[in-house]
Amino acid sequence: MFAVRGYYRQRQPLNPTMLTRQLAKNCVCVEHCAASSAGTHAQTHTGAHAEAEIRRDFGYPAKYHAGSFPWLLSAERQRTPMEDLETSALLHAEDIQQDAGAGDGTVSAATQLLPLAARRQLAYSLNMRIARAALGTSAMDGVCDGAAAVLPHVARLLSGASRGDAEATDELARVFTPPLLARYMGDLGGLRRDHVQLALDVRGILGARIRQLRTHAGPEAAFDALDGAAQVSSLRAGLTRQRYRYTSVLGFTHAAPNQAPSSWSAAMVAAAGGQAPVRVRVDVELMVRMRYRLIGQHGTTIVDDDATRNLVLTLMSSPAAGSDGSAGFEWRVADIDYLLSSERRIESEFVEAKVADV
């Protein structure tokens, strides 16, 4: 796990009109980051992606050839994540109430009229403003360096955990969010039962950029229930979701108790001014030279994927507010190549299809 601690000065309250004008002026700015040079850079990459040469041993069960372990092969297309700019922005359509008020509904409807590219640019500027107010400018400027530094560590820990290394497993619990940890540990357990080892080797990181940015404001329990982060049954998580109203516009999601008055616009202004705790999720796209192998008994190679590819690492911060002045925060890895996000999207689409059939 990598933690960042900072100290922030008190900010003046923001005027919503001034903020809107500033965001409109800056919405065309999309930031890119260079990867860290602290031991993670490789030689200069020349040309496009290397051709993937994926070796497979067909003497093993066919399920391994289909990639049952959730690591995206270089020859496969990137998974499709949940799109935060769509109307149904969150995972369970029947649990989300988009009735926060007429003013918020007008804002949401107005943004839906914009072209998708414009919405993405505006969302990026809005959420970057909120993230910098909550975590500090230096934290957001260094997020790509942090992702580049943590990826080789994650590869070593996953490889160690596949061999039953207890220390690697404990460290993964500190690096990953609970939902991502549960997902990977289940699949690693399946590999161990079949006497198959995972070997991940990050040989170099050639570049990095921020691909997408989202922010959450409101009670932490509300978002834990949405993410599945709370260690509770699905029934309890569903009951928790029903107690909150979620409003998501331009990637900024505000949660409030059902009976409490709330306004997405007011919450957005408070978050952008560093006056409210915010949780930040950022997708960092890394160009990586890496090798992914599944190794069976007696050292037999089942899958060997050695190539340069793009990998998306999603980092999530603990809740933080810039006006606190003393509270630090830490990043955790919340997703890899949209594994959990794509599964939530499939679940959401399935629920919507069931509702439409009724």
N, C-alpha and C positions, 0 to 999 in steps of 0.2 A: 504494500500500500504506500502511496506517496501522499504526504500531507503538505499543505501550504498554510502558513499563518501570516496574518497581516494586521495592520492597524490603520484605521481609516478616520478621516476627519468628518465632522458633521456637515451635511449638505443642506442647502436651502430648499424649501418646498418648491416644486416645479409647477408651472402653469401649463395646463393641458394643451392650450392652443399653441404656446411656444414650443412644447415638446413635439406636437404634430408637425409643425413647420420644420423643425430641425430634422426630424426623421425623414420627411419628404425630401429634404435637401441632401441627406446622406444615404438615401436608400439605394443608390447605385453603387455604393462601396461594398465590395465583397472581399474579405480579407483572406490572404493566403499566408501560410507559415512555412518556414524552412525547418527541416528536421534538425534535431540536436546533433552536435558534433562530438558529444561526450561518449565516444566508444561505440556509437551505433551506426555511424556512417560507413558506407562501403565505397568502392571505387566509383567514378562517374559513370552513370548509366548512359549507354549509347544506343539510340534506336528505340523502337517500341518494345512492347512486352516480349520477353523471350518465349519462343514456342514451347508449350507445355509438353513434356514427354513423361507421361504417367505410366509407370510400369505396374502391372497387376499380375498376381499369381492366381490363376483360376483353379488351383487345387483347394482353395479355401471357400467357405460358404459364400454364395452369391451376394448375401446381404452386405458384405464388406465392399464389394465392387460398386454398389449403389451409394456408397458413402454414408453408411449408417451412423458413423461417428460424425458429429456436426461440425466438421471443418470443411470450409468451402475449397474445392479444388480449383486450380488455376484455369482449367478449361471450362469451368462452369460460370454461368452468368450470376451477377450479384443478385442477392435476394431483394425482394420488393418490400420495403418497410411500411409501417403505418405512416400515412401522409398527414402531418399535423395541420396542413392548410385546408384540408377538406372539411365539409360541414360536420361529418361524423368523425371527429378527431380522436376520440378515445375508444378503448377497446370493447366495452360492452354496451351496445346501443340501447338495450333496455334499461341500463342503470344510469344513463346520462340524462340530465335534465337541462335543456338549453332554454330556460325560462327566467333568466336572471333579471330581465327588465327591458322596457321598451328602448331605452338608450343604448344598452349593450346589443340588443337585437339589430338596431339600426347600424351600428358600427360593423357588426358581423356581415350584414347584408351588403353594406357598401364595399367591404373588402372583397366579397365574392364576385363583384362586378369587374374587378381588376383582372388583367391577364395573369396567368399563373406565374410567369417570370417576374412580373412586377410585385406580386404578392410575396414571392420568395425573397426578393431583395428588400422589401419593406420589413418582412418578418425578421430577416437577418439583422438589419439595423436596430430594430426595436429590441430584440432579445440580446444583442451585443451590448446595447446601452444598459439594459437591466442587469446583465451578468457583470459588467464592469462596476456598476454601482454596488452590487452585492459582494463580489469577490475581490475587486480591485483590478486596476488596469494591468499590472504586472502579471497577475495570475492568468488572465485571458491571453495576454501576449505570449505567455510561455506554455500554453496548453498543448501546442503541437510538439514542443520539445518534451513535455511530460509524457505524451502518448508514445513518442519514439523511444523514450527511455524505458517505459514499462513493458512494451511488447516483447522484447527478448526475455525479460523476467517472467512474463506470463508463459512463454513457450517452454522455458526450463521447468516451471512449476507444473504445468500440465504433463510434461514428459515424466517428471518425477512421480506425480500422483498416479500415473498409469502403472508404475512399477510398485505401487503400494507404499511409497515414501510418506510417512506420517507427517514429517516436518513440511514437506511440499504441500500436502493437503491442508494443514493448519494455516500456512501462509496464503494459500488460495482463498481461504475463508476471510482473510483480511484484505485481499486485493479485489475480489469479486463482490458484487452485490448478492444478497441471498438468492434471488431468482436465478441469476446466471450460474451461481455455484451449484444449486440443486440440479440444474439442467445438465451441466458438464459432469458432475459427480455420478449421476445416474448412468451416463454413457460410458464413463471410464470404468465403472463397476462392471458393465456388460463386457467390455474388452478384457478385463481381468478374468472374468469367469470363462472366457474362451481362450485364455492364455495368449492374448495378443497385447503387444506393447505399442504405445504411441511414442514417436520420436519427432519433435518439432525443433528445427534449427533455423533461427533468424540470422542470416549471414550479412545482411546490410540493409539499411533504410536509406533510400535515395531521395526522398522528399515527402512532404506532408502538407496538408491544407485542411482548413475547417470546411466541412461539407454541409453541415446543418447544425442549427442551434435552437434549443427550446428552453423555456424557463417555466417554473411552477411556483405559485404562491398560495399559501393557505395552510391549514393544519397538516402536519406530517402524516398523521394517521390516515387522512383521506387519500394521499398518494401512495402510501404503503399498501392500502387495500387495492388500489388500481394496479399496482405493479406486481402484487403478490409477494411483496417484500416481508410483510408481517408473517410470523410463523403461526398462522391460524388456519383453520379449515376454510374451504371454499365457501361454506355456508356463512361463517362469521365474516369473511371478507365481503360477501355480497350484502350482508346486513349493514356493514360499515359503509359501503358505497351508497346505500339507500339513505343514509343520514346526511349526505352532503349533496350540494348542487355544484356542478362543474360547468364552467364557461371557458371555452377555448377559442381564441381569435388570434390569428397570425403567430401561432406557436407559443403564445403566452397563455397558460391555463391557470385560472383562479378557482379555488375550492372554498366553499363556505357552507356552514350548517344550513339545513333546509329552512329552519324557522328564523334565521338571522337575516336582517337586511344586508344586501351586498351589491356591489357594482364592479363590473370588470374594469371599467374606465378608471374608477378611483383606485382600485387595487394596482392597476398598471402604472399610474402616476406615482403611487407610493413606492412601488418596487423600483421604478426608474430613478427615483430620488434616494435610494438606499434606505428607505424608511420602513421596510417590511422584510422579513426573512424570505429568502428565495432559494430554490433548488435549481441548479443549472444542469442541463444535459447537452453534451456537445459530441457530434460525430466527427472524428478526425480520420481523413482518408490518407493512408500511408502507401507509398510505393515501396514494396518490400521484395528483397531477394531472399527466398526462404525455401526450406526443404521440409516436406511433410511425409512421414512414413508410418505405415502400420507393419509391425514385425511380428511374425508368428513364432511358433516353437522352433527350436534349432536354428534361429536366425533367418528363417525364410521370409523374404520380403513379400508382403501382400499388396501394398500400394506404395509407390515411390513417386512423389510429385515434387520436382526440383525446378523452380521457375521464378521469374520476376512477375509479380502480380500486385494489384491494388487490394488493400485490406482496410476495412472500416472498423475502427475501434470507437465504441461509444463510452464516454466518461460521464459520470454523474457526481455532482458535488453534494456534500452534506449541506443542510440549510444554513444560510449565512445572510447577514444584513450588514451593509457598510457602515450604518450609523452606530452599530454596537461598539466599535472602537477597540475592542480587545479580543473578540471571539475569532478563533481560527476556523478552518474548515479543511476537509480532505476530499480528494477525488477517489472514486472507485470505478472499476471497469464494470459497466452495466450491460454491455452487449458486444458481440464480435460478429462482423459481417451480417448484422441485422437478424441474427438467429431468433431472438425472442420477439423482436418487433414484427418480423414476417409471420411468425406463428400467431401473434395477436391479431394481425391483419386478416389472416385466414379465418380465425375464430370469429372476428367481427363480421366478415362477409357472410359466413355461415349463419350467424344469428340474424342478420338482415334478410337473408334469403328465406329463413324460416318465418320471419314476421310477414314478409311479402306474400307467402303462400297461404297465410291464415285468412 
